[in-house]
Amino acid sequence: MNSNDKDFIKDLFKKLDVNNDGRLSKSEIKDGFFKLKIPSNDESINNFIQNVDDDKDGTISFSEFEKFTNNNLIQLKKVFNELDSDHNGSLDIHEIEESIKKLGLPMYSEQELARLFHRIDTNKDNKIDFNEWRELLILLPNSSLSAILAYWKDAHILDAGDDNGGFIPPPPSVGKAEKSLSATLTYMAAGATAGVVSRTLTAPMERVKITYQINTGAPKSLMDTFRSVYADGGFRGLFRGNFANILKVSPESAVKFATFEAVKKLFAENDSELTSGQRFTAGAVAGIAAHTSLFPLEVVRTRLTASSEYKGIFDCIVKTAKSEGYIVPFYRGLTASILSTIPHSGINMMVYETLKHEIIRLTNNPYPSSLQLLTCASISSVCGQLVGYPFHVIKTRIITKPDNYKGLLDGISQTVKKEGFKGLYRGIIPNFMKSIPSHGITFVTYEFIKKNFNIHKEKKH
């Protein structure tokens, strides 16, 4: 082993040994693999520790690490030389392609091969030198030629801007269908929990916001509206409609986040990094799916929140059905809701994901802090609302005062005539006061559950 290789191994160990105690814990290896874009999932990390940890103390000392990497370097040099058919000290894309053919492995498409090659070619000189080769594969448990190329074929190559940042080979013991179902259910559980927590904590502001929105008479201040709500129902009155809100937001958040992740996965099948347009589309589709599937509950929740004439959810459903019909009133305002959801949910999710991935890229840390996530969520919430809020106002008025409006366009026309364009943004300040912390709590809770249920690194973002 030459001095260059020795220095490389020492530097690599130092990068992984975050607390500088001379030993690598599982968490250090897990986070270090992400930063270095090295193959990683729980199974591969456990296998790595088991293979390298000679004294079986659950950590890896430098001597154990050096022994493993030294043996790997010998094999990697041998494989590199086998691939380097013209013996010029570097690999080009044609040499990689020919080696795959010789081994009889399933062939990449031209686009896939080019994308793979250029991710390894870190200095973008259209060739892979041994240093690039070594950095990519030094910790691969099996460094034979067939294993490396088969691993290349089976691995999902992900970009550093994504949550993963390295190769994530799917565990052979778990089928794709089982993994997909498990992840989807966890996304749904994470979304549902995040929705319930955030909406309950911000229920008083939701109550004040809706009451303020539907007041088309002389403007009251937010404090006057708060006093009126409190006088009408006391402390419990501030949470009126929250149970219906929870019944709605729990499945709605579950559907929204699961759909968002599913659409992102579809977009990411042939590309490791989503564009802003793809993130917007994923967010918009998720919002439409969630709102449309549960819109009757939105009608019930809004009416319960805005009025004290109903004794509860069932009473609201019965009275509405008897006086207005069994189907139509429960979908009144849906068009306005969808038109509000497309820009709001699309922009909200797009901005959040983009900011989060930028933080990951800049900090080289796969897990942004709660404060960083709160900041991303707050900015994305404001951006989404500025575009979609007018439709939200009209939807709320159509639901609570159906006799006053013939539909979306009539609602917009009447609002602008009576109150001016500012009427379309009536209540946006209390909505900001409610939605900014609500979005922050939602996303922090969601990311926390994703991380702790170990699905944070399974999906491409």
C-alpha positions in Angstrom: 0.0 0.0 0.0 1.6 3.3 -1.1 1.5 6.6 0.8 -1.4 7.9 -1.3 -3.5 5.0 -0.3 -2.5 5.2 3.4 -3.4 8.9 3.4 -6.7 8.2 1.7 -7.7 5.5 4.3 -6.7 7.8 7.2 -8.7 10.7 5.8 -11.7 8.5 5.2 -11.7 7.2 8.7 -11.5 10.7 10.1 -14.5 11.8 8.0 -16.5 8.9 9.4 -15.3 9.3 13.0 -17.3 12.4 13.8 -16.7 12.4 17.6 -13.0 11.7 17.1 -12.9 8.8 19.6 -11.0 6.5 17.3 -13.9 4.1 16.8 -16.8 4.1 14.4 -20.3 3.6 15.8 -23.2 2.4 13.6 -24.7 5.9 13.6 -21.3 7.4 12.5 -21.1 4.9 9.7 -24.7 5.5 8.6 -24.3 9.3 8.5 -20.8 9.1 7.0 -21.9 6.8 4.2 -24.5 9.4 3.2 -22.0 12.2 3.2 -19.5 10.2 1.1 -22.2 8.9 -1.3 -21.3 5.3 -0.3 -23.7 2.4 -0.6 -25.9 2.3 2.5 -29.0 0.9 4.1 -29.5 -0.8 7.4 -28.8 -4.2 6.1 -25.6 -3.3 4.3 -24.3 -1.3 7.3 -24.9 -4.2 9.7 -23.1 -6.5 7.2 -20.3 -4.0 7.0 -19.8 -3.9 10.7 -20.1 -7.6 11.1 -17.4 -8.2 8.4 -15.0 -5.5 9.7 -15.5 -5.7 13.5 -12.9 -8.4 14.4 -13.3 -8.0 18.2 -17.1 -8.0 17.9 -17.5 -5.0 20.3 -20.0 -3.3 18.0 -17.7 -0.6 16.8 -14.8 -0.4 14.3 -11.3 0.6 15.4 -8.8 2.2 12.9 -6.8 -1.0 12.8 -9.9 -3.0 11.8 -10.8 -0.4 9.3 -7.3 -0.2 7.8 -7.1 -4.0 7.5 -10.4 -4.2 5.7 -9.8 -1.3 3.3 -6.2 -2.5 2.5 -7.5 -5.8 1.4 -10.2 -4.1 -0.6 -7.7 -1.8 -2.3 -5.7 -4.8 -3.6 -8.8 -6.3 -5.2 -10.0 -2.9 -6.5 -6.7 -2.3 -8.3 -6.9 -5.7 -9.8 -10.5 -5.1 -11.1 -9.6 -1.7 -12.3 -6.7 -3.0 -14.4 -9.0 -5.7 -15.9 -11.5 -3.1 -17.0 -8.8 -0.8 -18.3 -8.4 -2.6 -21.6 -6.1 0.1 -23.2 -4.0 0.3 -20.1 -4.0 4.1 -20.0 -4.7 4.4 -16.3 -8.4 5.4 -16.7 -11.7 3.9 -17.7 -14.0 5.3 -20.4 -17.6 4.6 -20.9 -16.9 2.0 -23.7 -14.7 -0.1 -21.4 -17.4 -0.2 -18.8 -20.0 -1.2 -21.5 -17.7 -4.0 -22.9 -17.1 -5.4 -19.5 -20.8 -5.7 -18.7 -21.4 -7.4 -22.1 -18.5 -9.9 -21.4 -20.0 -10.9 -18.1 -23.4 -11.4 -19.6 -25.1 -9.0 -17.2 -28.3 -7.2 -18.2 -27.3 -4.2 -20.2 -28.0 -0.5 -19.3 -29.7 1.7 -21.8 -27.4 4.3 -23.3 -29.0 7.0 -21.2 -28.7 4.9 -18.0 -25.0 4.1 -18.6 -24.1 7.7 -19.3 -25.9 8.9 -16.2 -24.1 6.2 -14.1 -20.7 7.0 -15.6 -21.0 10.8 -15.1 -21.9 10.4 -11.4 -18.8 8.4 -10.8 -16.7 10.8 -13.0 -16.7 13.5 -10.3 -14.2 15.8 -12.1 -16.3 15.6 -15.3 -13.3 14.8 -17.6 -15.2 11.9 -19.3 -13.0 9.2 -17.7 -12.8 7.5 -14.4 -9.4 7.4 -12.7 -8.4 5.1 -9.9 -9.0 7.7 -7.2 -12.6 8.1 -8.3 -13.0 4.4 -8.6 -11.4 3.8 -5.1 -13.6 6.5 -3.5 -16.8 4.9 -4.8 -16.1 1.3 -4.0 -13.6 1.2 -1.1 -16.2 0.0 1.4 -18.1 -2.4 -0.8 -18.0 -5.8 0.9 -17.4 -7.8 -2.3 -15.1 -6.1 -4.7 -14.8 -8.8 -7.4 -15.4 -7.6 -11.0 -18.7 -9.5 -11.4 -20.0 -8.3 -7.9 -19.1 -4.6 -8.7 -20.8 -4.6 -12.1 -23.8 -6.5 -10.8 -24.0 -4.1 -7.9 -23.9 -1.2 -10.3 -26.8 -2.7 -12.3 -29.0 -3.4 -9.3 -28.2 -0.2 -7.3 -30.4 2.9 -7.3 -28.0 5.8 -8.0 -29.2 8.8 -6.2 -28.1 12.4 -6.3 -26.6 14.3 -3.3 -29.5 16.7 -3.5 -31.9 13.9 -2.6 -32.5 12.4 0.9 -30.3 9.5 0.1 -27.2 10.7 -1.7 -25.7 7.3 -2.3 -26.4 3.9 -3.7 -29.3 2.1 -1.9 -29.5 -1.5 -3.0 -32.9 -3.0 -2.0 -32.6 -5.8 0.6 -32.8 -9.1 -1.2 -35.1 -10.6 1.5 -37.8 -8.0 0.9 -39.7 -7.8 -2.3 -40.5 -4.6 -4.0 -44.2 -4.9 -3.4 -43.7 -5.5 0.4 -41.3 -2.6 0.6 -43.7 -0.3 -1.3 -46.7 -1.3 0.8 -44.8 -0.9 4.1 -43.4 2.5 3.1 -46.8 3.7 1.9 -48.5 2.7 5.1 -45.8 4.4 7.1 -46.1 7.6 5.0 -49.8 7.5 5.6 -49.4 7.0 9.4 -46.8 9.8 9.5 -49.0 12.2 7.5 -52.1 11.4 9.7 -50.2 11.9 12.9 -48.6 15.1 11.7 -52.0 16.5 10.6 -53.7 15.7 13.9 -50.9 17.2 16.1 -50.6 20.4 14.0 -54.4 21.1 13.6 -55.2 20.5 17.3 -52.5 23.0 18.4 -53.6 25.6 16.0 -57.4 25.0 16.3 -58.2 28.4 18.0 -56.6 30.4 15.2 -58.6 28.3 12.7 -61.8 29.1 14.5 -61.0 32.9 14.5 -59.9 32.8 10.9 -63.1 31.2 9.5 -65.3 33.5 11.6 -63.4 36.5 10.3 -63.6 35.2 6.7 -67.3 34.8 6.5 -68.1 38.2 8.1 -68.9 40.3 5.0 -70.3 43.3 7.0 -68.3 46.0 8.6 -64.8 44.8 9.2 -63.9 43.7 12.7 -60.4 43.6 14.1 -58.9 40.1 14.8 -59.1 40.8 18.5 -62.8 41.7 18.2 -63.4 38.5 16.4 -61.5 36.5 19.0 -63.5 38.1 21.8 -66.7 37.4 20.0 -65.8 33.7 19.5 -64.7 33.4 23.2 -67.8 35.1 24.4 -70.0 32.8 22.4 -68.4 29.5 23.6 -65.7 30.2 26.1 -62.4 28.3 26.0 -64.1 25.2 24.5 -65.6 27.4 21.8 -62.1 28.1 20.5 -61.9 24.4 19.6 -65.4 24.1 18.2 -65.3 21.9 15.1 -61.8 20.6 15.9 -63.0 17.0 16.3 -64.5 17.2 12.8 -61.3 18.8 11.7 -59.3 15.9 13.1 -61.6 13.4 11.4 -60.9 15.2 8.2 -57.3 16.1 8.4 -56.1 12.8 9.7 -57.1 10.8 6.5 -56.5 13.8 4.4 -52.9 14.2 5.5 -52.4 10.5 5.1 -53.7 10.5 1.5 -51.7 13.7 0.7 -48.3 12.6 1.9 -48.6 9.1 0.6 -49.8 10.4 -2.8 -47.0 12.9 -2.9 -44.3 10.3 -2.2 -45.9 7.9 -4.8 -45.9 10.6 -7.5 -42.4 11.6 -6.7 -41.4 7.9 -7.1 -43.0 7.7 -10.5 -41.1 10.8 -11.6 -37.8 9.5 -10.2 -37.9 6.1 -11.9 -35.6 7.4 -14.7 -34.0 10.4 -13.0 -32.4 10.8 -9.6 -33.3 14.4 -9.0 -36.8 15.9 -9.5 -37.2 19.2 -11.2 -39.2 22.0 -9.7 -42.0 21.3 -12.1 -42.2 17.7 -11.1 -42.3 18.6 -7.4 -45.0 21.1 -8.1 -47.0 18.5 -10.0 -46.6 15.9 -7.2 -47.8 18.4 -4.7 -50.7 19.5 -6.7 -51.8 15.9 -7.5 -51.5 15.0 -3.8 -53.6 18.0 -2.8 -56.3 17.2 -5.3 -56.4 13.6 -4.2 -56.7 14.5 -0.5 -59.2 17.3 -0.9 -61.5 15.6 -3.4 -61.7 12.2 -1.5 -62.6 13.9 1.8 -64.4 17.1 0.8 -67.7 16.2 2.5 -65.9 16.3 5.8 -64.5 19.7 4.8 -68.0 21.0 4.4 -69.1 19.6 7.8 -65.9 20.9 9.5 -66.3 24.4 8.1 -70.0 24.7 9.1 -69.3 23.4 12.6 -66.5 25.9 13.0 -68.4 28.8 11.7 -71.7 28.3 13.5 -73.1 27.2 16.8 -76.4 26.0 15.5 -75.2 22.4 15.2 -74.9 20.1 18.2 -72.2 18.0 16.6 -71.0 16.2 13.4 -74.0 13.9 13.0 -76.4 16.8 13.7 -74.7 18.9 11.1 -74.9 16.1 8.5 -78.6 15.4 9.2 -79.7 19.1 9.1 -77.7 19.8 6.0 -79.0 16.8 4.2 -82.6 17.5 5.2 -82.6 21.2 4.3 -80.3 21.2 1.2 -80.1 17.7 -0.2 -78.1 14.5 0.4 -75.2 14.9 -2.1 -74.9 18.4 -3.6 -74.4 20.4 -0.4 -71.5 18.2 0.7 -69.6 19.0 -2.5 -70.6 22.7 -2.7 -67.4 24.7 -3.1 -65.4 21.8 -4.5 -64.4 23.6 -7.7 -63.1 26.6 -5.7 -61.3 24.1 -3.3 -59.5 22.4 -6.2 -58.5 25.7 -7.8 -57.2 26.7 -4.4 -55.4 23.4 -3.8 -53.6 23.2 -7.1 -51.4 26.3 -6.7 -51.3 26.1 -2.9 -50.4 22.5 -2.5 -48.2 22.5 -5.6 -46.2 25.5 -4.6 -46.1 24.6 -0.9 -44.7 21.2 -1.5 -42.3 22.3 -4.3 -40.8 25.1 -2.2 -40.5 23.0 0.9 -38.8 20.1 -0.9 -36.5 22.4 -2.8 -35.4 24.3 0.3 -35.0 21.1 2.3 -32.7 19.5 -0.4 -30.7 22.7 -0.7 -30.1 22.6 3.1 -29.0 19.0 2.8 -26.7 19.8 0.0 -25.1 22.8 1.7 -24.7 21.2 5.1 -23.9 17.7 3.8 -26.3 16.4 6.5 -29.2 14.1 5.5 -31.3 15.2 8.5 -32.0 19.0 8.7 -32.7 20.3 12.2 -36.2 21.1 13.4 -35.5 24.8 13.1 -34.3 24.4 9.5 -37.5 22.3 8.7 -39.7 24.9 10.4 -38.1 27.6 8.3 -38.6 25.6 5.0 -42.2 24.9 6.0 -42.9 28.6 6.9 -41.6 30.0 3.7 -43.4 27.3 1.6 -46.6 28.0 3.5 -46.5 31.7 2.7 -45.7 31.2 -0.9 -48.6 28.7 -1.4 -51.2 30.8 0.3 -50.4 34.0 -1.6 -51.5 32.3 -4.7 -54.3 30.0 -3.6 -55.9 32.0 -0.8 -58.6 33.9 -2.8 -60.2 30.6 -3.9 -60.0 29.4 -0.3 -62.1 32.5 0.8 -64.7 31.9 -1.8 -64.9 28.2 -1.0 -65.5 29.0 2.7 -68.3 31.5 1.9 -70.0 29.1 -0.6 -70.0 26.3 2.1 -71.2 28.5 5.0 -73.7 30.7 3.1 -74.8 28.6 0.1 -77.9 30.7 -0.6 -75.9 33.8 -1.2 -73.8 32.5 -4.1 -74.6 30.7 -7.3 -71.1 29.4 -7.7 -67.4 30.2 -7.9 -67.5 33.1 -10.4 -70.5 34.6 -8.7 -68.7 34.4 -5.3 -65.7 36.1 -6.8 -67.9 38.8 -8.4 -69.9 39.6 -5.3 -66.9 39.7 -3.1 -65.0 42.1 -5.3 -68.0 44.3 -5.8 -68.7 44.6 -2.1 -65.2 44.5 -0.6 -62.8 45.1 -3.5 -60.0 42.8 -4.3 -58.8 42.9 -0.7 -61.9 40.9 0.1 -60.4 37.9 -1.6 -57.6 38.0 1.0 -59.9 38.6 3.9 -58.6 36.7 6.9 -55.1 36.0 5.4 -53.3 37.5 8.5 -55.0 35.1 11.0 -54.6 32.4 8.4 -50.8 33.1 8.3 -50.8 33.0 12.1 -52.5 29.6 12.0 -51.0 28.0 8.9 -47.3 28.9 9.4 -47.0 27.1 12.8 -49.4 24.5 11.5 -47.2 23.7 8.5 -44.1 23.8 10.6 -45.5 21.3 13.1 -46.8 19.1 10.3 -43.5 18.8 8.4 -41.3 18.5 11.5 -43.6 15.7 12.9 -43.7 14.0 9.5 -39.9 14.1 9.0 -39.4 12.9 12.5 -41.6 9.9 12.0 -40.1 9.1 8.6 -36.6 9.2 10.1 -37.5 7.1 13.1 -39.4 4.5 11.1 -36.4 4.2 8.8 -38.2 5.2 5.6 -36.3 8.5 5.3 -33.7 6.8 3.1 -35.9 4.4 1.1 -37.3 6.9 -1.3 -36.0 9.2 -4.0 -37.0 12.9 -3.6 
